[in-house]
Amino acid sequence: MSTRTQLLIIDPQNDFCDLPEAYRPIGPLTHARQAPALPVAGAHADMQRLASFVDRARSALDQICITLDSHHRIDIAHPGFWRTGDGQPVNPFTSITAAQVRAGAFSPRDPAALPRTLAYLDELDARGRYTLMVWPVHCEIGTWGHNVHADLKAALSTWEDDNLTIVQTVNKGENPWTEHYSAMQAEVPDADDPHTQLNETLIRQLDQAELLLIGGEASSHCVRATTEHIVAHLPSGNTHKVVLLTDAMSPVGGFEAQHAAFLADMQARGVRLMRCEEALALLGQTSDA
């Protein structure tokens, strides 16, 4: 009997890819080539390998789901939300804690946002998973950077045509008051926003697979957080069905240790690590097609 296989691709978007010039269109207003906002070294090659994997394994893939990081310009993890204690802009890649805000080193540009901001940072500290990071504005809804990598999008379109099946799309990050690395749950769920709470429906769907393949960007953050939530909440508890495609993901620069720790932890929990070629062999797809 053939294996029922699902492929989960996490945030395969232009803004996360170190794209060469040929993949970067001319902006109609700037007349300059578009630049990815938060490129991950190796991500372009990752997405090309993943596109090839989808093309070669297309008859063996029963369902494909992609997640899309989806942000507004003003967001608690973007520079425009913040200012320094002396009123200056906050640069990307600045980490901010509740203690720093209370000490006056940073504050929201909107003074009315201070109570909610402190409540969020306090809860983030208590959970101990991440410190708030101010990222460059990225994956802004409606922009080129929000779009799926071109090679992968072409492969997904071919898969849809061949299988008469739609690629499932899951957006995350639209709530500006909480970081949302994991596609399964925001870092601090908002009680008034179901989209930030644990997506039990999606986890149950993924658990129906006999084989769940996972790739995407970045392995140090969104792939890591999503996979951790899946593994922690799989109704079947069968983590051996989960396969991380290790050459279809890369870490954010400076977070290589988190990438290595994530892979080691998942392997210890029963998750399998495979390169795309190994996964193709597992699926019985060993020749280019």
Secondary structure, DSSP 4 states (H G I P E B T S, - for coil): -PPPEEEEEE--BGGGB---GGGSPBPTTT-SB---SSPBTTHHHHHHHHHHHHHHHGGG--EEEEEEE-B-SS-TTSGGGEEETTSPPPPTTEEE-HHHHHTTSEEESSGGGHHHHHHHHHHHHHHTS--EEEPPS-SBTTSGGGSBPHHHHHHHHHHHHHHT-PPEEEEE---TTS---SSS--SS--TT-GGGS--HHHHHHHHT-SEEEEEES-TTTHHHHHHHHHHHH-TT--GGGEEEEGGG--PPTT-HHHHHHHHHHHHHTT-EEE-HHHHHHHTT--S--
